[in-house]
Amino acid sequence: MNPFDQFENYQIGFGKIYKLNSSGTIRANLSLGLGYTIIREPENWQINKNAFLTENYTWNYGKHNTVSLIINPKIEFPITRF
């Protein structure tokens, strides 16, 4: 089994759509929110001296947490009003 980065992401968001013209064919979709991410990365690499094992290295996982502000503005050109 090879090491890989792992992450869990949780988001809470809300948004509002604004019509930019009277027919509604151009609009702005503004989204805001908060995110929380847990990241696990391999670290503390050590050479495995046992030649009979399938892995060349051993490692441990380190854990990091981040909080983020999500800002996602979009300009949309819908083809119908539905």
C-alpha positions as CSV (number, residue, x, y, z in Angstrom):
1,M,0.0,0.0,0.0
2,N,1.4,3.4,-1.0
3,P,1.0,6.5,1.1
4,F,-1.3,9.2,-0.1
5,D,-2.7,12.5,1.1
6,Q,-6.2,12.2,2.6
7,F,-8.6,15.1,3.2
8,E,-12.1,15.6,4.5
9,N,-13.9,18.8,3.6
10,Y,-17.1,20.3,5.1
11,Q,-18.8,23.3,3.7
12,I,-21.7,25.6,4.7
13,G,-22.7,28.1,2.1
14,F,-25.4,30.4,0.9
15,G,-26.0,32.5,-2.2
16,K,-28.1,35.0,-4.1
17,I,-28.9,35.4,-7.8
18,Y,-29.2,38.9,-9.3
19,K,-30.6,39.5,-12.8
20,L,-28.3,41.8,-14.7
21,N,-30.8,42.5,-17.5
22,S,-34.6,42.7,-17.7
23,S,-35.1,39.5,-19.7
24,G,-33.0,37.4,-17.2
25,T,-30.6,36.1,-19.8
26,I,-27.6,37.4,-17.9
27,R,-27.3,37.0,-14.2
28,A,-24.8,37.1,-11.4
29,N,-24.7,34.1,-9.0
30,L,-22.9,35.1,-5.8
31,S,-22.0,32.4,-3.3
32,L,-20.4,32.8,0.2
33,G,-19.6,30.3,2.9
34,L,-17.3,28.7,5.4
35,G,-15.3,25.5,5.0
36,Y,-13.4,23.2,7.4
37,T,-10.8,20.8,6.0
38,I,-8.9,18.0,7.7
39,I,-5.7,17.0,5.9
40,R,-3.6,13.9,6.6
41,E,-0.2,13.6,4.9
42,P,2.5,11.0,5.1
43,E,5.6,12.2,7.0
44,N,8.5,10.8,9.1
45,W,9.8,8.6,6.2
46,Q,12.2,5.9,7.2
47,I,14.0,3.3,5.1
48,N,12.7,-0.2,5.8
49,K,15.8,-2.5,6.3
50,N,13.9,-5.8,6.1
51,A,14.4,-7.0,2.5
52,F,11.4,-9.4,2.8
53,L,8.8,-6.7,3.2
54,T,7.2,-5.3,0.1
55,E,7.5,-1.6,1.1
56,N,10.9,0.2,0.9
57,Y,9.8,2.8,3.4
58,T,7.7,3.2,6.5
59,W,5.9,6.4,7.4
60,N,3.4,8.0,9.8
61,Y,0.5,10.3,9.0
62,G,0.5,13.9,10.2
63,K,-2.8,15.8,10.6
64,H,-3.5,19.4,9.8
65,N,-6.8,21.4,10.1
66,T,-7.8,24.5,8.2
67,V,-10.7,26.9,8.1
68,S,-11.5,28.7,4.9
69,L,-13.7,31.5,3.6
70,I,-15.4,30.5,0.3
71,I,-16.2,33.3,-2.2
72,N,-17.5,32.1,-5.5
73,P,-18.9,34.7,-7.8
74,K,-20.2,33.6,-11.3
75,I,-21.7,35.3,-14.3
76,E,-24.3,33.1,-16.0
77,F,-25.9,33.1,-19.4
78,P,-28.8,30.7,-19.1
79,I,-30.4,29.5,-22.4
80,T,-33.9,29.4,-20.9
81,R,-35.5,31.0,-17.9
82,F,-36.3,27.6,-16.3
